[in-house]
Amino acid sequence: MQIGGKMDKLMNFIEKFKDKNILVIGDVMLDKYIWGDVERISPEAPVQVVEVTEESYSPGGAANVANNIAALGSKVIMAGIVGNDTTKEELVEELKKRGIDTSGLIVDESKRTIRKVRVFGKSQQLLRFDYEKKGYVGKETEDRILDFLKSKIKSVDAVIVSDYAKGVVTKTLMEKLKELCKENNKSIVVDPKPRHKDFYRNVALITPNHAEARSMAGIGEEEDAKEDIEVLGNKLLKDLNSNILITRGEKGMSLFCKDGTIKHIPTFAKEVYDIIGAGDTSVAALTLALASGASFEESAIIANYAAGIVVGKIGTSTVSINELKKSIENG
């Protein structure tokens, strides 16, 4: 596909984003950033001392997918679990500030709201703290999530499953969700985790990065990383009976469709500062484009532009609709 000749078409799809409503289900988190200066080593231990100058919060994990959809001017409903804690309150506040519907955040008393704290010194990440309680949700919580999904499915244009393997996405939930979406003619796009590979069979599109794709295909880290990307993509397509989009960092994206189409899309990133959240941005833009009538290839191109913008920012970031339009206009 020649980008120049199709720019107007891509712009038309993007104009439709504002009319879309997307449901995101997955593992929500709160990202906290501690920013400071580093000028000395501690006398107590051989570690850097960060003199804190600023603290900030943003939605993380599946909540960052919802954040990206909202930033692109669309309506979004967030579904997942939180604990009964102050982190939940901070996360809900951050989501509501961004206009995100939080009615699908279900309190599970046995869990804690996942929080990740990143410490930066002069824009360099030094350390990360993770607060979480691992394990799948129980049947009662699973049923509450499913009841919520059933209540909203007719009002949304597509569903994103943002799976961080923290416990929300279960085999039963995915089976029920696939049945629900099939009954209501809604597409499911999955940002996957390899350990749940079999959960995703028969969805519309799965978007692993290269490392995740290798793991899902059963290729170990110690094995030759120079495998043929087309062999890898076609294996996943056959195994999962789903269209596959492999994101490949500086090599762009490779799309494998069930109709036999294979497309390699180069990256549109100008500069890369931070890859945190690039996958979330990509799946958000991709799903909005699909819901707006774009083909898989056209959607992947739009997603690639969006990801190319966000890697030029530090931390968990989003892309605005104007940034996306400008990037496409500038080629």
Secondary structure by P-SEA (a helix, b strand, c coil): cccccaaaaaaaaaaacccbbbbbbcbbbbbbbbbbccccccccccbbbbccccccccccaaaaaaaaaaaabbbbbbbbcccccaaaaaaaaaaaaacccccccccccccccbbbbbbbccccccccccccccccccaaaaaaaaaaaaaccccccbbbbbccccccccaaaaaaaaaaaaaabbbbbbbcccccccccccccbbbbcaaaaaaaacccccccccccaaaaaaaaaaaccbbbbbbbccccbbbbcccbbbbbbbbcccccccccaaaaaaaaaaaaaaaacccaaaaaaaaaaaaaaaaaccccccccaaaaaaaaaac
